[in-house]
Amino acid sequence: MYPKVEQRLFPRIRIKEPILYQIRGSHDFGHIQTDDISVGGVGFTSDRFIPPSTTVNLEINVASRTLRPIGKVTRSMPSSHTDRFKTGVSFVEFESDEKKYLSEYITMRRHHD
């Protein structure tokens, strides 16, 4: 067997921070916590299925700052033994200063964990 190779483009860290999401074109908001994050996207577990390709507005609290990227759902799969869904969102619009802040935060956390 070969060792599993990380195929992600960006380093990802496990982080439990509040996140607010809104499905684009809807008045529905969801409040959840992140499972993990990278400069390319965020993962979370939700009690609702969000179809892949759905565009979502996000507000993610990272340390002392609120980031507001726009993302597109890349996966939404049932979480084993629960009625929840593991959801992955890829960032499609992200202010450059917010992205830089997140990148520096991830680098700092990876070197201290």
TIDOFI-483404 format. One line per field, with one value per residue: x, y, z of N, C-alpha, C in turn; residue in one letter. Coordinates in nm, 4 decimals. Example, Ala and Ser with C-alpha at 12.3 -4.5 7.8 and 13.67 -1.06 7.14 Angstrom:
residues 2
n.X 1.3190 1.2850
n.Y -0.5690 -0.2250
n.Z 0.7800 0.7080
ca.X 1.2300 1.3670
ca.Y -0.4500 -0.1060
ca.Z 0.7800 0.7140
c.X 1.3200 1.2900
c.Y -0.3300 0.0030
c.Z 0.7800 0.7870
code a s
END
This chain:
residues 113
n.X 0.0835 0.0418 0.1327 -0.1240 -0.1651 -0.1713 -0.4000 -0.4917 -0.4951 -0.4274 -0.2888 -0.4657 -0.6322 -0.7572 -1.0278 -1.2469 -1.4738 -1.7223 -1.9583 -2.1514 -2.3862 -2.5405 -2.7626 -2.7277 -2.9539 -3.1562 -3.3427 -3.2690 -3.0673 -2.7880 -2.6435 -2.3457 -2.0535 -1.7149 -1.5335 -1.2895 -1.0446 -0.9042 -0.7063 -0.8392 -1.0935 -1.3671 -1.4735 -1.7598 -2.0050 -2.3389 -2.6912 -2.8475 -2.8976 -2.7083 -2.7138 -2.4498 -2.2690 -2.4219 -2.4305 -2.2970 -2.3097 -2.0752 -1.9880 -1.7219 -1.5765 -1.2536 -1.0090 -0.9760 -1.1227 -1.3769 -1.4395 -1.5550 -1.6075 -1.7299 -1.8702 -1.8772 -2.0599 -1.8946 -1.9151 -2.1551 -2.2183 -2.3745 -2.3126 -2.1595 -2.3596 -2.5281 -2.7776 -2.6769 -2.4815 -2.1690 -2.0136 -1.8502 -1.7027 -1.5884 -1.3958 -1.4940 -1.4995 -1.3051 -1.1929 -0.8760 -0.7184 -0.8445 -0.8065 -0.5296 -0.4921 -0.6148 -0.4455 -0.2020 -0.2798 -0.3354 -0.0786 0.0606 -0.0803 -0.0281 0.2422 0.2534 0.0969
n.Y -0.1186 0.2219 0.5264 0.7557 1.0400 1.3849 1.5711 1.8241 2.1650 2.3712 2.4186 2.2889 2.3585 2.2292 2.3731 2.5273 2.7474 3.0088 3.0273 3.1880 3.1309 3.2080 3.1101 3.2024 3.4330 3.3671 3.3999 3.2533 3.1791 3.0142 2.8995 2.7739 2.5735 2.5847 2.3039 2.2681 2.4713 2.6432 2.8577 2.8215 2.7233 2.6073 2.3715 2.2211 2.0828 2.0268 2.0458 2.0388 1.9560 2.0915 2.1535 2.0574 2.3028 2.5154 2.8584 3.0403 3.2974 3.3879 3.4329 3.4241 3.3770 3.4366 3.4160 3.7360 3.8555 3.9044 3.7294 3.7585 3.5803 3.4653 3.1633 2.8393 2.5463 2.2407 1.9821 1.7774 1.5569 1.2776 1.2484 0.9911 0.7790 0.9810 1.2419 1.4429 1.6548 1.6474 1.9178 2.0836 2.3827 2.5826 2.8727 3.1376 3.4074 3.6411 3.8884 4.0389 4.1297 4.0030 3.7364 3.7218 3.7690 3.5352 3.3411 3.4024 3.3534 3.0758 2.9776 3.0545 2.9046 2.6423 2.6194 2.6334 2.4377
n.Z 0.0000 -0.0747 0.0882 0.1857 -0.0081 0.0416 -0.1312 -0.1482 -0.2545 -0.0846 0.2411 0.5189 0.8223 1.1313 1.2882 1.5127 1.4787 1.4861 1.2211 0.9783 0.7322 0.4204 0.1795 -0.1507 -0.2869 -0.1186 0.1876 0.3957 0.6737 0.8179 1.1203 1.2247 1.3071 1.2020 1.0681 0.9517 0.7771 0.4949 0.2805 0.0512 0.0997 0.3114 0.5578 0.7032 0.9301 0.8831 0.9611 0.7464 0.4039 0.1498 -0.1793 -0.4077 -0.5973 -0.5146 -0.4417 -0.1725 0.0723 0.3111 0.6564 0.8506 1.1584 1.2493 1.4715 1.5780 1.3807 1.1310 0.8456 0.5095 0.2727 -0.0504 -0.1419 -0.3076 -0.2901 -0.2790 -0.1992 -0.0295 0.1873 0.3490 0.6964 0.8734 1.0735 1.1684 1.1274 0.9832 0.7592 0.5966 0.4750 0.2133 0.1092 -0.1482 -0.1801 -0.3862 -0.4254 -0.2627 -0.0591 -0.1025 0.1187 0.3332 0.2642 0.2774 0.5518 0.6538 0.5430 0.6730 0.9356 0.9262 0.8631 1.0948 1.2910 1.2022 1.2526 1.5240 1.6342
ca.X 0.0000 0.1111 0.0744 -0.2207 -0.1026 -0.2607 -0.4245 -0.5458 -0.4077 -0.3893 -0.2862 -0.5926 -0.6198 -0.8811 -1.0617 -1.3885 -1.5094 -1.8583 -1.9752 -2.2875 -2.3949 -2.6683 -2.7711 -2.7450 -3.0891 -3.2499 -3.3384 -3.2296 -2.9334 -2.7530 -2.5357 -2.2772 -1.9118 -1.6244 -1.4569 -1.1548 -1.0408 -0.7815 -0.7318 -0.9209 -1.2293 -1.4016 -1.5564 -1.8438 -2.1088 -2.4663 -2.8076 -2.9258 -2.8287 -2.6947 -2.6693 -2.3275 -2.2794 -2.4968 -2.3479 -2.3293 -2.2396 -2.0237 -1.9230 -1.6441 -1.4949 -1.1211 -0.9427 -1.0504 -1.1702 -1.4831 -1.4104 -1.6808 -1.5930 -1.8427 -1.8247 -1.9622 -2.0575 -1.8300 -1.9651 -2.2471 -2.2369 -2.4228 -2.2126 -2.1940 -2.4320 -2.6006 -2.8647 -2.6106 -2.4097 -2.0354 -2.0240 -1.7277 -1.7281 -1.4707 -1.4104 -1.4888 -1.4693 -1.2450 -1.1136 -0.7353 -0.6653 -0.9009 -0.7395 -0.3939 -0.5073 -0.6406 -0.3226 -0.1059 -0.3329 -0.3141 0.0653 0.0942 -0.1375 0.0394 0.3749 0.2421 0.0185
ca.Y 0.0000 0.3496 0.6211 0.8488 1.1681 1.5009 1.6227 1.9588 2.2696 2.4609 2.3559 2.3018 2.3382 2.2031 2.4932 2.5358 2.8886 3.0337 3.0625 3.2190 3.1196 3.2392 3.0621 3.3176 3.4461 3.3175 3.4726 3.1567 3.1847 2.9018 2.9237 2.6484 2.5892 2.5263 2.1840 2.2987 2.5851 2.6738 2.9792 2.7835 2.6847 2.5742 2.2535 2.2245 1.9809 2.0976 1.9577 2.0462 1.9265 2.2051 2.0886 2.1055 2.4165 2.6245 2.9713 3.0826 3.4092 3.3389 3.5173 3.3305 3.4416 3.3780 3.4944 3.8583 3.9184 3.8367 3.7210 3.7481 3.5295 3.4010 3.0291 2.7471 2.4142 2.1404 1.8505 1.7723 1.4135 1.2376 1.2152 0.8576 0.7573 1.1004 1.2952 1.5671 1.6507 1.7052 2.0105 2.1519 2.5027 2.6424 3.0171 3.1853 3.5497 3.6617 4.0119 4.0007 4.1512 3.8978 3.6122 3.7326 3.7499 3.3931 3.2694 3.4237 3.2838 2.9316 2.9532 3.0666 2.7892 2.5185 2.6167 2.6301 2.3216
ca.Z 0.0000 -0.0762 0.1850 0.1281 -0.0386 0.0543 -0.2647 -0.1403 -0.3059 0.0232 0.3733 0.5905 0.9660 1.2038 1.3631 1.5519 1.4891 1.4376 1.0801 0.9355 0.5872 0.3574 0.0419 -0.2389 -0.3382 -0.0190 0.3143 0.4979 0.7317 0.9031 1.2155 1.2508 1.3377 1.1032 1.1035 0.9060 0.6860 0.4220 0.2033 -0.0632 0.1333 0.4491 0.5775 0.8229 0.9388 0.8907 0.9722 0.6238 0.2787 0.0586 -0.3031 -0.4714 -0.6900 -0.4525 -0.3997 -0.0363 0.1342 0.4379 0.7564 0.9311 1.2613 1.2628 1.5764 1.6129 1.2580 1.0568 0.7022 0.4353 0.1362 -0.1178 -0.1748 -0.3833 -0.2278 -0.3632 -0.1570 0.0829 0.2006 0.4815 0.7970 0.9210 1.1994 1.2118 1.0226 0.9436 0.6320 0.5860 0.3630 0.1741 0.0306 -0.2097 -0.1919 -0.5250 -0.4151 -0.1316 -0.0564 -0.0909 0.2537 0.4189 0.2257 0.3315 0.6960 0.6765 0.5088 0.7816 1.0528 0.9052 0.8739 1.2355 1.3622 1.1614 1.3131 1.6691 1.6788
c.X 0.0876 0.0505 -0.0204 -0.1529 -0.2072 -0.2770 -0.4834 -0.4439 -0.3516 -0.3843 -0.4147 -0.5662 -0.7567 -0.9068 -1.2111 -1.4199 -1.6515 -1.8582 -2.1244 -2.2883 -2.5353 -2.6629 -2.8060 -2.8856 -3.1960 -3.2402 -3.2978 -3.0858 -2.9114 -2.6375 -2.4744 -2.1352 -1.8305 -1.5676 -1.3103 -1.1617 -0.9052 -0.8078 -0.8181 -1.0641 -1.2455 -1.4880 -1.6360 -1.9450 -2.2395 -2.5803 -2.8961 -2.8381 -2.8269 -2.6384 -2.5370 -2.3599 -2.3636 -2.3993 -2.3943 -2.2451 -2.1986 -1.9752 -1.8551 -1.5610 -1.3635 -1.0415 -1.0274 -1.1119 -1.2824 -1.4507 -1.5411 -1.6595 -1.7266 -1.7905 -1.9247 -1.9468 -1.9969 -1.8737 -2.0597 -2.2886 -2.2879 -2.3063 -2.2533 -2.2570 -2.5008 -2.6967 -2.8094 -2.5314 -2.2736 -2.0352 -1.8894 -1.7627 -1.5951 -1.4939 -1.3983 -1.4645 -1.4214 -1.1596 -0.9681 -0.6784 -0.7192 -0.8316 -0.5972 -0.3963 -0.5259 -0.5152 -0.2195 -0.1497 -0.3074 -0.1670 0.1084 0.0449 -0.0645 0.1763 0.3699 0.1650 0.1032
c.Y 0.1244 0.4411 0.7173 0.9844 1.2780 1.5626 1.7626 2.0587 2.3557 2.3847 2.3877 2.2797 2.3081 2.3234 2.4912 2.6823 2.9070 3.0744 3.0869 3.2034 3.1550 3.1883 3.1809 3.3185 3.3997 3.4047 3.3809 3.1776 3.0591 2.9414 2.7889 2.6777 2.5253 2.3959 2.2086 2.4123 2.5914 2.8043 2.9492 2.7481 2.6479 2.4484 2.2677 2.1117 2.0524 1.9986 1.9675 2.0187 2.0529 2.1476 2.1453 2.2095 2.5310 2.7339 3.0179 3.2038 3.3621 3.4526 3.4213 3.4094 3.3656 3.4692 3.6189 3.9263 3.8357 3.8447 3.6980 3.7016 3.4809 3.2656 2.9521 2.6095 2.3142 1.9992 1.8677 1.6264 1.3793 1.2016 1.0822 0.8593 0.8823 1.1418 1.4294 1.5460 1.7176 1.7885 2.0771 2.2680 2.5565 2.7922 3.0584 3.3360 3.5754 3.7872 3.9772 4.0236 4.0471 3.7645 3.6088 3.7097 3.6015 3.3110 3.2814 3.3525 3.1333 2.8972 2.9560 2.9450 2.6585 2.5072 2.6071 2.5092 2.1949
c.Z 0.0000 0.0292 0.1142 0.1101 -0.0284 -0.0841 -0.2634 -0.1929 -0.1936 0.1552 0.4493 0.7382 1.0244 1.2929 1.3925 1.5781 1.4360 1.2902 1.0550 0.7847 0.5407 0.2150 -0.0462 -0.2952 -0.2415 0.1062 0.4290 0.5426 0.8132 0.9922 1.2504 1.2956 1.2268 1.1585 1.0694 0.8043 0.6170 0.3477 0.0810 -0.0303 0.2787 0.4512 0.7052 0.8159 0.9675 0.9068 0.8485 0.5025 0.1935 -0.0710 -0.3548 -0.5790 -0.6345 -0.4099 -0.2620 0.0036 0.2735 0.5271 0.8525 1.0310 1.2739 1.3552 1.6037 1.4919 1.1936 0.9086 0.6283 0.2906 0.0803 -0.1648 -0.2573 -0.3191 -0.3264 -0.3260 -0.0395 0.0971 0.3396 0.5733 0.8598 1.0604 1.2545 1.1004 0.9748 0.8147 0.6435 0.4588 0.3386 0.0828 -0.0194 -0.2222 -0.3381 -0.5321 -0.2732 -0.1384 -0.0287 0.0491 0.3519 0.3911 0.2825 0.4828 0.7277 0.6502 0.6208 0.9090 1.0423 0.9206 1.0200 1.3133 1.3282 1.2267 1.4650 1.7206 1.6813
code m y p k v e q r l f p r i r i k e p i l y q i r g s h d f g h i q t d d i s v g g v g f t s d r f i p p s t t v n l e i n v a s r t l r p i g k v t r s m p s s h t d r f k t g v s f v e f e s d e k k y l s e y i t m r r h h d
END
